[in-house]
Amino acid sequence: MDSRPVPGMDYRTRFKGFLTLEEQRTKLVEEILAKLDAVTARLDTVANESAREASILKADLESEKEARRVWQDKSATLRDRLSSMEQARFVLVLIDADADNYLFHEKYLSRGSVGGQAAADQFMEKVREYLSSLGSTIDDPKAVPVMVKAYANLSGLAQACVRDRKLSSVSDMAQFWLGFTRRYPLVDFVDVGSGREEADNKLRKVLDFHIGNPQCEHTLLACCHDAGYVPDLRHHAAQSSERITLLFAGHVRSDMSALGFRATRLFEPLFSQNNSPRVSQVPMDGRVRQLSGSTIQQTLDIITAEASAPIKEKPVSNCGRLRPIFRTAAGKRIDKVLSVEKRLLQEMRERNLCSWHYLRSDCQKRGSCERVHNYPRPLSPEQYDAQWLVARQGACYTLRKRGDCDDDQCMYGHGVP
């Protein structure tokens, strides 16, 4: 700036000019400082907000890291569980061994324990063969564990086979199942004891328990003879039809075939092609035994002691009242019409007589029957018919199992005319 004096301007005027410039400079500096303060304040606000956001993001990051570690641990646990489930997968086979259709062939039964082992080998071979035919449905069918459970009244089945001359001794049956169950660790024979529906009920409950288990890859059922299974199987047909196969042998009920399950007759050669024995039933005693190893041997000893001699029926003198058999025009067996006073019927119920002993022949249970046997025989015609009505309250086992009964001495219920 040129500081030389301007002509015509005194010092005072010049000083005022300097003051004006100083005021303008001061005002400019104050404006700059004010703007700087505002920018600084905004910067501090942004910095604080950024710090808070950074703190939140850091916390979120730590939380995500922790969650990731948790999910990694859960994933590892699930992988271990899936691996365990894969190793624990199995195929289930359930056999109603009380049934006519599923009595093993005499060539196995007559050989006792050796025959049981041979039957187990042949049966397992058939299972593997069938599983292989399912293709990709079963992973590694040659190695998947197979669990077999067979249910029957061992004592009744053994005595019936001896009575029908399929076996020479009741011990053969117990020895057969002893060999069968010892052959493989997952094969079991379950003696359900006496009582109607015992084998059926066990089989149904075990099926219900396992059918929803994803580790159970497939189930084979040997129970196609009995209409009693149809309602339960119809329920499973809607949800698990691809996971169940029915083992056909002998005559198969039409309502069973209509359920829509897979079916095979591959196992049929293992079972007897002749009419199987009728297993007599007595009131249920509540005892159910799963037999393996020494337990079957103990059962064998009991049965052998109870029935060491051949079973010979000694008919009561008036057992002819049970004959003849009555049938409808369609050939269906029905019961004879009986006329009995209510008072006498109630009296016979209260006596708790053994129907077999008083209507047919000497009781076959050799002391194990809990009914009365010391009442005088023979019964009068009126007492006989009253006791017959009492016996009819129990449905004929053979009729239910086979669809017909041709035993002209059968005292149980077959249906009203």
BANUBA-203502 format. One line per field, with one value per residue (C-alpha): x, y, z; residue in one letter; residue number from 0. Coordinates in nm, 2 decimals. Layout:
! BANUBA-203502
u <- X,... $
v <- Y,... $
w <- Z,... $
residuo <- A,... $
num <- NUM,... $
END
This chain:
! BANUBA-203502
u <- 0.00,0.12,0.17,0.26,0.03,-0.25,-0.26,-0.54,-0.58,-0.47,-0.35,-0.68,-0.86,-0.60,-0.62,-1.00,-0.94,-0.71,-0.96,-1.23,-1.00,-0.92,-1.29,-1.35,-1.06,-1.18,-1.54,-1.40,-1.19,-1.49,-1.70,-1.43,-1.40,-1.78,-1.79,-1.50,-1.67,-1.99,-1.79,-1.59,-1.92,-2.07,-1.75,-1.76,-2.12,-2.04,-1.73,-1.94,-2.21,-1.95,-1.79,-2.13,-2.20,-1.85,-1.91,-2.25,-2.10,-1.81,-2.06,-2.27,-1.95,-1.86,-2.22,-2.21,-1.88,-2.02,-2.33,-2.12,-1.92,-2.24,-2.39,-2.06,-2.08,-2.44,-2.36,-2.08,-2.31,-2.58,-2.32,-2.22,-2.58,-2.66,-2.35,-2.48,-2.82,-2.67,-2.48,-2.80,-3.03,-3.20,-3.47,-3.75,-3.92,-4.22,-4.37,-4.70,-4.56,-4.89,-5.04,-5.12,-4.95,-4.62,-4.54,-4.19,-4.16,-4.14,-3.79,-3.67,-3.90,-3.82,-3.44,-3.47,-3.19,-3.00,-3.32,-3.38,-3.03,-3.09,-3.42,-3.27,-3.00,-3.25,-3.48,-3.20,-3.08,-3.44,-3.45,-3.12,-3.24,-3.56,-3.40,-3.16,-3.46,-3.58,-3.29,-3.20,-3.47,-3.23,-2.88,-2.63,-2.89,-2.62,-2.49,-2.79,-2.87,-3.19,-3.40,-3.64,-3.91,-4.13,-4.43,-4.62,-4.76,-4.47,-4.64,-4.97,-4.79,-4.56,-4.85,-5.06,-4.77,-4.73,-5.11,-5.12,-4.81,-4.59,-4.34,-4.26,-4.20,-4.28,-3.91,-3.85,-4.04,-3.86,-3.52,-3.61,-3.67,-3.37,-3.15,-3.34,-3.29,-2.93,-2.82,-2.82,-2.78,-3.08,-3.32,-3.56,-3.85,-4.10,-4.32,-4.64,-4.79,-5.15,-5.44,-5.62,-5.47,-5.15,-4.92,-5.14,-5.12,-4.75,-4.69,-4.91,-4.75,-4.40,-4.50,-4.65,-4.34,-4.09,-4.28,-4.22,-3.85,-3.64,-3.37,-3.61,-3.56,-3.81,-4.05,-4.15,-4.47,-4.57,-4.93,-5.14,-5.37,-5.57,-5.84,-5.76,-5.45,-5.63,-5.75,-5.40,-5.24,-5.49,-5.39,-5.02,-5.10,-5.18,-4.85,-4.59,-4.70,-4.35,-4.18,-4.38,-4.38,-4.63,-4.49,-4.76,-4.77,-5.06,-5.41,-5.41,-5.72,-5.86,-5.89,-5.52,-5.42,-5.63,-5.43,-5.18,-4.86,-4.57,-4.60,-4.38,-4.40,-4.03,-4.04,-4.32,-4.10,-3.97,-4.32,-4.53,-4.75,-4.99,-5.26,-5.08,-5.19,-5.46,-5.32,-5.56,-5.61,-5.68,-5.75,-5.46,-5.23,-5.06,-4.71,-4.52,-4.16,-3.90,-3.69,-3.32,-3.05,-3.10,-3.46,-3.57,-3.39,-3.58,-3.90,-3.80,-3.75,-4.09,-4.27,-4.09,-4.18,-4.55,-4.59,-4.34,-4.60,-4.79,-5.11,-5.41,-5.76,-6.02,-6.36,-6.64,-6.93,-7.17,-6.93,-7.14,-7.37,-7.11,-7.18,-7.28,-7.14,-7.40,-7.34,-7.52,-7.62,-7.30,-7.09,-7.02,-7.00,-7.26,-7.34,-7.62,-7.92,-7.93,-8.21,-8.08,-8.24,-8.08,-8.06,-7.87,-7.64,-7.54,-7.49,-7.25,-7.06,-7.01,-6.89,-6.59,-6.57,-6.30,-6.50,-6.26,-6.27,-6.65,-6.75,-6.49,-6.22,-5.98,-5.81,-5.48,-5.31,-5.17,-5.23,-5.16,-5.53,-5.69,-6.05,-6.25,-6.21,-6.34,-6.71,-6.89,-6.89,-7.08,-7.29,-7.67,-7.79,-7.92,-7.59,-7.39,-7.57,-7.53,-7.16,-7.14,-7.29,-7.03,-6.75,-6.90,-6.83,-6.47,-6.44,-6.30,-5.93,-5.91,-6.20,-6.04,-5.69,-5.79,-6.13,-6.30,-6.32,-6.39,-6.34,-6.67,-6.56,-6.50,-6.70,-6.61,-6.81,-6.85,-7.13,-7.50,-7.74 $
v <- 0.00,0.34,0.53,0.85,1.13,1.21,1.57,1.76,1.50,1.58,1.33,1.30,1.21,0.96,0.80,0.76,0.58,0.34,0.28,0.19,-0.07,-0.21,-0.24,-0.43,-0.66,-0.73,-0.80,-1.04,-1.22,-1.25,-1.39,-1.64,-1.74,-1.78,-2.00,-2.20,-2.24,-2.37,-2.61,-2.73,-2.79,-2.98,-3.18,-3.26,-3.38,-3.59,-3.73,-3.82,-3.98,-4.17,-4.29,-4.41,-4.58,-4.73,-4.85,-5.01,-5.17,-5.30,-5.45,-5.59,-5.74,-5.91,-6.03,-6.17,-6.34,-6.49,-6.60,-6.75,-6.94,-7.07,-7.17,-7.34,-7.54,-7.63,-7.72,-7.95,-8.10,-8.16,-8.32,-8.55,-8.64,-8.69,-8.92,-9.11,-9.14,-9.26,-9.53,-9.62,-9.66,-10.00,-10.21,-10.36,-10.69,-10.78,-11.14,-11.26,-11.61,-11.73,-11.70,-11.99,-11.83,-11.76,-12.09,-12.19,-12.50,-12.84,-12.89,-12.61,-12.67,-13.04,-12.98,-12.78,-12.53,-12.62,-12.57,-12.23,-12.11,-12.23,-12.06,-11.74,-11.75,-11.82,-11.55,-11.29,-11.38,-11.32,-10.98,-10.87,-10.99,-10.80,-10.48,-10.49,-10.50,-10.16,-9.98,-9.64,-9.65,-9.84,-9.72,-10.01,-10.29,-10.55,-10.38,-10.20,-10.36,-10.57,-10.59,-10.89,-10.94,-11.24,-11.27,-11.59,-11.79,-12.03,-12.29,-12.29,-12.30,-12.59,-12.80,-12.73,-12.85,-13.16,-13.22,-13.19,-13.41,-13.14,-13.19,-13.50,-13.30,-12.95,-12.90,-12.88,-12.56,-12.39,-12.51,-12.38,-12.03,-12.06,-12.12,-11.85,-11.57,-11.66,-11.65,-11.27,-11.01,-10.80,-11.10,-11.16,-11.40,-11.26,-11.51,-11.32,-11.59,-11.70,-11.47,-11.35,-11.06,-11.06,-11.11,-10.87,-10.60,-10.62,-10.61,-10.31,-10.11,-10.18,-10.08,-9.75,-9.68,-9.73,-9.61,-9.24,-9.29,-9.16,-9.41,-9.69,-9.70,-9.97,-10.21,-10.56,-10.70,-11.06,-11.02,-11.03,-11.31,-11.10,-10.84,-10.70,-10.53,-10.36,-10.04,-9.97,-10.03,-9.82,-9.53,-9.58,-9.62,-9.25,-9.14,-9.42,-9.65,-9.63,-9.75,-10.06,-10.40,-10.68,-11.03,-11.24,-11.62,-11.85,-11.69,-11.31,-11.12,-10.89,-10.60,-10.64,-10.64,-10.33,-10.11,-10.02,-10.12,-10.29,-10.67,-10.97,-11.35,-11.39,-11.53,-11.78,-12.09,-12.05,-12.11,-12.42,-12.48,-12.70,-12.58,-12.45,-12.55,-12.38,-12.23,-12.26,-11.96,-11.92,-11.60,-11.36,-11.38,-11.04,-11.19,-11.10,-11.23,-11.14,-11.44,-11.46,-11.70,-11.84,-11.71,-11.93,-12.22,-12.17,-12.16,-12.48,-12.65,-12.53,-12.64,-12.98,-13.04,-12.95,-13.15,-13.43,-13.68,-13.66,-13.47,-13.69,-13.55,-13.74,-13.62,-13.56,-13.79,-13.52,-13.32,-13.43,-13.13,-12.91,-13.08,-13.03,-12.71,-12.46,-12.25,-11.98,-12.03,-11.84,-12.09,-11.87,-12.05,-11.94,-12.05,-12.29,-12.12,-12.20,-12.13,-12.07,-11.92,-11.60,-11.73,-12.04,-11.84,-11.62,-11.92,-12.08,-11.76,-11.74,-12.11,-12.00,-12.34,-12.43,-12.44,-12.68,-12.92,-12.93,-12.89,-13.07,-13.28,-13.29,-12.95,-12.94,-12.68,-12.93,-12.73,-12.38,-12.31,-12.10,-12.21,-12.46,-12.83,-13.01,-12.96,-13.29,-13.40,-13.44,-13.12,-13.15,-13.05,-12.72,-12.65,-12.75,-12.50,-12.23,-12.29,-12.30,-11.95,-11.84,-11.98,-11.81,-11.47,-11.53,-11.51,-11.81,-11.76,-11.98,-11.79,-11.46,-11.57,-11.78,-11.65,-11.98,-12.26,-12.62,-12.77,-12.94,-12.93,-12.56,-12.40,-12.04,-11.76,-11.76,-11.51,-11.51,-11.66 $
w <- 0.00,-0.09,0.25,0.09,0.20,-0.03,-0.12,0.05,0.33,0.68,0.93,1.11,0.80,0.72,1.07,1.04,0.72,0.90,1.17,0.92,0.77,1.11,1.19,0.86,0.93,1.28,1.15,0.89,1.15,1.38,1.10,1.02,1.39,1.42,1.12,1.25,1.58,1.41,1.19,1.49,1.68,1.39,1.36,1.73,1.70,1.40,1.57,1.88,1.67,1.47,1.80,1.93,1.60,1.60,1.96,1.86,1.55,1.76,2.01,1.72,1.57,1.90,1.93,1.58,1.65,1.97,1.78,1.50,1.76,1.92,1.58,1.48,1.81,1.74,1.38,1.50,1.76,1.49,1.26,1.54,1.61,1.24,1.22,1.53,1.38,1.06,1.25,1.45,1.15,1.13,0.96,1.17,1.12,1.33,1.32,1.47,1.53,1.68,1.33,1.11,0.81,0.99,1.16,1.04,0.83,1.01,0.86,1.09,1.39,1.42,1.44,1.76,1.83,1.51,1.31,1.48,1.37,1.02,1.00,1.14,0.87,0.59,0.72,0.74,0.39,0.26,0.44,0.28,-0.06,-0.03,0.10,-0.20,-0.43,-0.29,-0.47,-0.33,-0.07,0.16,0.20,0.20,0.24,0.29,0.61,0.76,1.11,1.10,1.42,1.43,1.70,1.69,1.93,2.04,2.32,2.34,2.56,2.37,2.03,2.14,2.27,1.96,1.74,1.94,1.93,1.55,1.53,1.38,1.66,1.87,2.18,2.32,2.39,2.02,1.99,2.28,2.15,1.80,1.93,2.15,1.85,1.64,1.90,1.98,1.62,1.58,1.85,1.73,1.69,1.98,2.05,2.29,2.48,2.54,2.75,2.74,2.66,2.35,2.15,2.35,2.05,1.84,2.10,2.14,1.77,1.72,2.00,1.89,1.53,1.66,1.86,1.58,1.27,1.35,1.42,1.13,1.22,1.13,0.75,0.67,0.85,0.74,0.89,0.91,1.02,0.70,0.83,1.09,1.02,1.36,1.22,0.94,1.13,1.27,0.93,0.75,0.98,0.88,0.51,0.48,0.62,0.60,0.32,0.15,0.47,0.53,0.35,0.42,0.42,0.24,0.32,0.24,0.22,0.25,0.34,0.07,0.31,0.39,0.02,-0.04,0.21,-0.07,0.11,-0.06,-0.04,-0.10,-0.10,-0.09,0.26,0.20,0.15,0.51,0.65,0.67,0.37,0.57,0.81,1.12,1.47,1.66,1.97,2.26,2.48,2.85,3.05,3.05,3.35,3.28,3.23,2.92,2.89,2.64,2.59,2.50,2.60,2.95,2.98,2.69,2.85,3.17,2.98,2.80,3.14,3.26,2.95,2.94,3.30,3.24,2.93,2.94,2.82,2.49,2.51,2.48,2.51,2.72,2.60,2.85,2.80,2.68,2.45,2.15,2.24,2.07,1.73,1.46,1.30,1.18,0.87,0.68,0.31,0.23,0.43,0.72,1.06,1.32,1.67,1.77,1.93,2.30,2.54,2.90,3.20,3.32,3.68,3.57,3.34,3.63,3.85,3.60,3.57,3.94,3.96,3.74,3.58,3.32,2.99,2.82,3.11,3.13,2.77,2.57,2.75,3.04,3.08,2.89,3.11,3.36,3.68,3.54,3.47,3.74,3.68,3.88,3.79,4.10,4.03,3.94,3.57,3.35,3.36,3.32,2.97,3.11,3.29,2.98,2.76,3.02,3.05,2.67,2.66,2.91,2.69,2.38,2.53,2.41,2.03,1.85,1.80,1.49,1.32,1.39,1.27,0.97,0.88,0.94,1.20,1.12,1.47,1.55,1.92,1.93,2.22,2.15,1.98,1.60,1.55,1.60,1.34 $
residuo <- M,D,S,R,P,V,P,G,M,D,Y,R,T,R,F,K,G,F,L,T,L,E,E,Q,R,T,K,L,V,E,E,I,L,A,K,L,D,A,V,T,A,R,L,D,T,V,A,N,E,S,A,R,E,A,S,I,L,K,A,D,L,E,S,E,K,E,A,R,R,V,W,Q,D,K,S,A,T,L,R,D,R,L,S,S,M,E,Q,A,R,F,V,L,V,L,I,D,A,D,A,D,N,Y,L,F,H,E,K,Y,L,S,R,G,S,V,G,G,Q,A,A,A,D,Q,F,M,E,K,V,R,E,Y,L,S,S,L,G,S,T,I,D,D,P,K,A,V,P,V,M,V,K,A,Y,A,N,L,S,G,L,A,Q,A,C,V,R,D,R,K,L,S,S,V,S,D,M,A,Q,F,W,L,G,F,T,R,R,Y,P,L,V,D,F,V,D,V,G,S,G,R,E,E,A,D,N,K,L,R,K,V,L,D,F,H,I,G,N,P,Q,C,E,H,T,L,L,A,C,C,H,D,A,G,Y,V,P,D,L,R,H,H,A,A,Q,S,S,E,R,I,T,L,L,F,A,G,H,V,R,S,D,M,S,A,L,G,F,R,A,T,R,L,F,E,P,L,F,S,Q,N,N,S,P,R,V,S,Q,V,P,M,D,G,R,V,R,Q,L,S,G,S,T,I,Q,Q,T,L,D,I,I,T,A,E,A,S,A,P,I,K,E,K,P,V,S,N,C,G,R,L,R,P,I,F,R,T,A,A,G,K,R,I,D,K,V,L,S,V,E,K,R,L,L,Q,E,M,R,E,R,N,L,C,S,W,H,Y,L,R,S,D,C,Q,K,R,G,S,C,E,R,V,H,N,Y,P,R,P,L,S,P,E,Q,Y,D,A,Q,W,L,V,A,R,Q,G,A,C,Y,T,L,R,K,R,G,D,C,D,D,D,Q,C,M,Y,G,H,G,V,P $
num <- 0,1,2,3,4,5,6,7,8,9,10,11,12,13,14,15,16,17,18,19,20,21,22,23,24,25,26,27,28,29,30,31,32,33,34,35,36,37,38,39,40,41,42,43,44,45,46,47,48,49,50,51,52,53,54,55,56,57,58,59,60,61,62,63,64,65,66,67,68,69,70,71,72,73,74,75,76,77,78,79,80,81,82,83,84,85,86,87,88,89,90,91,92,93,94,95,96,97,98,99,100,101,102,103,104,105,106,107,108,109,110,111,112,113,114,115,116,117,118,119,120,121,122,123,124,125,126,127,128,129,130,131,132,133,134,135,136,137,138,139,140,141,142,143,144,145,146,147,148,149,150,151,152,153,154,155,156,157,158,159,160,161,162,163,164,165,166,167,168,169,170,171,172,173,174,175,176,177,178,179,180,181,182,183,184,185,186,187,188,189,190,191,192,193,194,195,196,197,198,199,200,201,202,203,204,205,206,207,208,209,210,211,212,213,214,215,216,217,218,219,220,221,222,223,224,225,226,227,228,229,230,231,232,233,234,235,236,237,238,239,240,241,242,243,244,245,246,247,248,249,250,251,252,253,254,255,256,257,258,259,260,261,262,263,264,265,266,267,268,269,270,271,272,273,274,275,276,277,278,279,280,281,282,283,284,285,286,287,288,289,290,291,292,293,294,295,296,297,298,299,300,301,302,303,304,305,306,307,308,309,310,311,312,313,314,315,316,317,318,319,320,321,322,323,324,325,326,327,328,329,330,331,332,333,334,335,336,337,338,339,340,341,342,343,344,345,346,347,348,349,350,351,352,353,354,355,356,357,358,359,360,361,362,363,364,365,366,367,368,369,370,371,372,373,374,375,376,377,378,379,380,381,382,383,384,385,386,387,388,389,390,391,392,393,394,395,396,397,398,399,400,401,402,403,404,405,406,407,408,409,410,411,412,413,414,415,416 $
END
